[in-house]
Amino acid sequence: MSTTSRPVARVVVPEPVVEGAGVHLRRSLGTRALDYLDPFLLLDHFESATPSDYEAGFPYHPHRGIETVTLVRTGEIRHADSLGHSGTIGAGDIQWMTSGSGILHEEMPQVRAEGIAGLQLWLNVPAREKMGPPKYRDLLAAELTETETAEGARLRVIAGEAAEGRLAGPVEGLAVAPKFLDVTLPAGGTLRETVPRGHTAFAYVDRGEVRFGADGTPARAPALGRRRARRRPLPAGGGPATGRTGGPLRSVRHEHAGRDRADTRGPSHRPVHPRRTAGRLTRFRPRRERARRGRRSRARRGRRVYSRHAPAGPRGARS
């Protein structure tokens, strides 16, 4: 089967945002510039050695109907949830959470001398699976095999298959069938990976600089390279992805084997603002929706009042 180089349609520079209780991070997916890449909803990059940038963490907050993937580069994150699960993930570890029908959880970066660094990806799922049971997959660095290719790339396969099916990741059984590769390229190293036609694909560079495809499109960290939907090796022979710095270069690449366009505006794509009411988790309605519902309610009350007090006979007569 012939392959062609899939060019980079766009290089996105992450936007600085503040999330949780005051964590400073950079967001490349889930912004006005790039709201989502079906089925990927959000990609955050957190990295700082200053405790005030991250120590407030992400106290208890809800998720429903999505997968969240947290990869820790540096430091440690303590997590807990409403189902009684708790633990920590450290450098090189990955937590893959299926939020299913709903879960409250917290993620609290621990203050350490080296600070904190990592990525979090949100992945949409089909409507038929949104209300399944929540579950975790904690993948420890020691259990994730790193393989070096003939071209010098070192990669860990988290989900899906790589190297023409010779390597497989531990995460499987997902309806959207993602492929998730964690790649380290030394200076001068290259990576070639085939993606079937029609798949959504992107590469996120969080250290160093690379060049993508036959045209050698440059991307300097932090940056997200969005690929066009064609079959291609990554990168093509004419312009390999090359590390431009002397030290190691890391990039994370995600792709998707099936689209779910009909459900991208499901529960997982709406911001949820939790509050406690009589022990139940409810959702604040947008102001415009509340106003519209209020007008409808007043109109219904007005019709009922009119019908109740309207005279039954001619004007001034009593029935």
ZAMARGU-4260 file (C-alpha; in steps of 0.2 Angstrom, whole numbers, plus 5000, padded with zeros to 4 digits):
<rodrens>
0) 5000/5000/5000 | 5007/5017/4995 | 5009/5031/5008 | 5011/5049/5006 | 5016/5063/5017
5) 5003/5071/5027 | 5007/5090/5029 | 5005/5100/5044 | 4989/5110/5042 | 4993/5122/5056
10) 5005/5125/5071 | 4996/5131/5086 | 5005/5140/5100 | 4997/5136/5117 | 4988/5150/5126
15) 4991/5154/5145 | 4976/5150/5156 | 4973/5148/5174 | 4963/5133/5180 | 4957/5124/5196
20) 4961/5134/5211 | 4974/5144/5203 | 4986/5133/5192 | 4995/5142/5178 | 4996/5131/5162
25) 4996/5132/5143 | 4981/5126/5133 | 4982/5121/5114 | 4965/5112/5112 | 4949/5119/5119
30) 4953/5137/5115 | 4945/5150/5103 | 4959/5147/5091 | 4956/5128/5091 | 4941/5122/5100
35) 4943/5104/5097 | 4949/5090/5085 | 4936/5077/5085 | 4936/5067/5096 | 4950/5077/5106
40) 4942/5090/5117 | 4956/5098/5127 | 4975/5097/5129 | 4984/5106/5144 | 5002/5108/5147
45) 5007/5112/5165 | 5025/5116/5169 | 5033/5126/5183 | 5046/5126/5197 | 5037/5140/5206
50) 5026/5133/5219 | 5013/5147/5218 | 5010/5142/5200 | 5003/5125/5204 | 5002/5121/5223
55) 4983/5126/5224 | 4980/5112/5212 | 4963/5105/5206 | 4951/5102/5221 | 4936/5091/5219
60) 4927/5094/5202 | 4916/5083/5191 | 4918/5074/5175 | 4906/5064/5165 | 4906/5056/5148
65) 4924/5058/5143 | 4941/5050/5145 | 4955/5060/5154 | 4973/5056/5152 | 4986/5063/5163
70) 5005/5061/5159 | 5018/5067/5172 | 5035/5072/5166 | 5042/5080/5182 | 5036/5080/5200
75) 5021/5071/5208 | 5002/5072/5208 | 4991/5066/5222 | 4973/5061/5217 | 4957/5055/5225
80) 4939/5053/5220 | 4921/5052/5226 | 4922/5033/5224 | 4936/5031/5237 | 4951/5029/5226
85) 4967/5038/5230 | 4985/5037/5225 | 5000/5047/5217 | 5007/5047/5200 | 5025/5053/5198
90) 5038/5056/5184 | 5034/5045/5168 | 5018/5039/5175 | 5001/5040/5166 | 4983/5040/5173
95) 4969/5036/5161 | 4952/5039/5169 | 4935/5035/5161 | 4923/5046/5170 | 4908/5037/5163
100) 4891/5042/5171 | 4900/5054/5183 | 4914/5056/5196 | 4921/5069/5207 | 4940/5069/5209
105) 4954/5080/5214 | 4972/5082/5207 | 4984/5090/5219 | 5002/5093/5213 | 5015/5091/5227
110) 5027/5105/5230 | 5045/5098/5226 | 5061/5106/5222 | 5060/5100/5204 | 5042/5108/5202
115) 5029/5100/5191 | 5027/5096/5173 | 5015/5086/5162 | 5001/5085/5150 | 4982/5082/5152
120) 4971/5076/5137 | 4952/5075/5136 | 4945/5063/5124 | 4927/5062/5119 | 4917/5045/5118
125) 4902/5039/5109 | 4885/5043/5117 | 4881/5025/5120 | 4896/5024/5132 | 4895/5040/5141
130) 4885/5033/5155 | 4895/5018/5159 | 4904/5014/5176 | 4919/5026/5180 | 4936/5017/5181
135) 4955/5020/5181 | 4970/5014/5173 | 4986/5018/5182 | 5001/5015/5171 | 5018/5016/5180
140) 5033/5021/5171 | 5042/5005/5176 | 5028/4995/5168 | 5029/5005/5151 | 5042/4998/5139
145) 5052/5011/5130 | 5058/5005/5113 | 5072/5012/5102 | 5069/5012/5083 | 5082/5010/5070
150) 5081/5029/5066 | 5085/5034/5084 | 5068/5038/5091 | 5063/5031/5108 | 5045/5028/5110
155) 5032/5022/5123 | 5016/5015/5116 | 5002/5020/5128 | 4987/5015/5117 | 4985/5008/5100
160) 4998/5000/5090 | 5014/5007/5082 | 5029/5001/5071 | 5016/4992/5059 | 5008/4982/5073
165) 5024/4976/5081 | 5021/4987/5097 | 5005/4988/5106 | 5000/4999/5121 | 4992/4993/5137
170) 4976/5004/5135 | 4964/4995/5124 | 4945/4992/5122 | 4940/5010/5119 | 4927/5014/5106
175) 4936/5028/5098 | 4952/5017/5096 | 4965/5031/5099 | 4984/5029/5096 | 4994/5037/5109
180) 5013/5038/5108 | 5026/5046/5119 | 5041/5050/5109 | 5059/5056/5113 | 5070/5061/5099
185) 5089/5064/5101 | 5097/5078/5090 | 5096/5071/5072 | 5084/5057/5076 | 5068/5054/5066
190) 5051/5045/5068 | 5040/5037/5055 | 5023/5031/5059 | 5009/5027/5047 | 4991/5034/5050
195) 4976/5027/5040 | 4967/5039/5029 | 4954/5049/5037 | 4961/5048/5055 | 4962/5064/5066
200) 4980/5066/5071 | 4991/5079/5079 | 5008/5080/5088 | 5012/5090/5103 | 5030/5096/5106
205) 5034/5100/5124 | 5053/5101/5123 | 5065/5106/5109 | 5061/5109/5091 | 5056/5097/5077
210) 5052/5098/5058 | 5037/5089/5051 | 5035/5081/5034 | 5042/5083/5017 | 5041/5102/5018
215) 5050/5102/5035 | 5037/5112/5044 | 5046/5118/5060 | 5038/5118/5077 | 5047/5124/5093
220) 5040/5119/5110 | 5028/5122/5116 | 5018/5119/5100 | 5004/5108/5093 | 5006/5102/5075
225) 4989/5098/5067 | 4989/5086/5053 | 4978/5085/5038 | 4967/5070/5035 | 4977/5059/5023
230) 4987/5044/5025 | 5006/5048/5028 | 5021/5042/5037 | 5027/5054/5051 | 5038/5062/5046
235) 5041/5059/5027 | 5058/5055/5020 | 5061/5071/5012 | 5060/5081/5028 | 5061/5071/5044
240) 5057/5077/5061 | 5074/5082/5068 | 5079/5088/5085 | 5086/5106/5083 | 5094/5107/5101
245) 5108/5097/5108 | 5098/5089/5122 | 5084/5077/5121 | 5068/5082/5112 | 5051/5075/5118
250) 5035/5075/5109 | 5018/5067/5112 | 5008/5061/5098 | 4989/5057/5098 | 4978/5051/5084
255) 4961/5044/5082 | 4954/5029/5072 | 4935/5034/5071 | 4925/5050/5072 | 4910/5054/5083
260) 4905/5070/5076 | 4887/5068/5081 | 4891/5068/5100 | 4905/5082/5101 | 4892/5093/5109
265) 4887/5081/5122 | 4888/5082/5141 | 4907/5081/5140 | 4908/5097/5129 | 4899/5109/5140
270) 4907/5117/5155 | 4900/5111/5171 | 4899/5122/5187 | 4896/5111/5202 | 4887/5116/5218
275) 4880/5107/5232 | 4861/5107/5235 | 4854/5095/5249 | 4869/5083/5246 | 4866/5082/5227
280) 4878/5089/5213 | 4868/5101/5202 | 4873/5112/5188 | 4872/5131/5187 | 4862/5136/5171
285) 4868/5150/5160 | 4861/5167/5164 | 4852/5168/5147 | 4844/5150/5149 | 4838/5155/5167
290) 4830/5171/5160 | 4822/5162/5146 | 4815/5149/5158 | 4809/5163/5169 | 4799/5172/5155
295) 4791/5156/5150 | 4786/5152/5168 | 4779/5170/5170 | 4769/5168/5154 | 4762/5152/5160
300) 4757/5159/5176 | 4749/5174/5167 | 4738/5163/5156 | 4732/5153/5171 | 4728/5169/5181
305) 4718/5176/5166 | 4708/5161/5163 | 4704/5159/5182 | 4697/5177/5183 | 4690/5180/5166
310) 4671/5184/5167 | 4660/5170/5160 | 4645/5181/5154 | 4643/5198/5146 | 4653/5213/5152
315) 4647/5217/5170 | 4636/5202/5172 | 4638/5189/5185 | 4636/5170/5181
</rodrens>
